[in-house]
Amino acid sequence: MINDYEIAKTYELFDDGLYNEALESFEKIVSELPNCEKHYFYLGMCYEKLDYEEKAVFYYKKGLELCDDVEYISDYHLNIGKNLIYLSRLNEALYHFEKAEAFEPNREFAVYNKAFVYICQKKYSNALMMLQTIKKLDKQKIEKLVNYCKYKLAI
């Protein structure tokens, strides 16, 4: 039976960047405590950090099924979408970024990621429209993407 000390130690492993070790512990934790969404989130993050995007998506989706906190629902959708980009599943990624934005309308990271998907899909006018609404994220990065979209639209 897993105890509070083992759970705390698992989170320390994750915070220390020992993702393989944390992964093994989180798998044990979710097998014994299958109704705690937070553990699925961290299990998904372990897989993501280890570049196992398909498994990360699987565990983020498991946690999302259990989650009832709006802020965390948005986080789940953002993380699912981000991993789906790496898997070249752009339409699915876009769906999750839209869901994240629906749960937290002022979440610019969701808008930024939607714009990134549009750029990948060569929908530069859509991307440009999204990028021009972003006010708080890295202005230089956003400006470079805006200029790139304008360039692609001009040729």
Buried (B, 14 or more C-beta within 10 A) or exposed (E): EBEEEEBEBBBEBBEEEBBEBBBEBBBBBBEEEEEBBBBBBBBBBBBBBBEBBEBBBBBBBBBBEBBEEEEBBBBBBBBBBBBBBBEEBBEBBBBBBBBBBEBBEEBBBBBBBBBBBBBBEEBBEBBBBBBEEBEEEEEEEBEEBBEBBEEBEEE
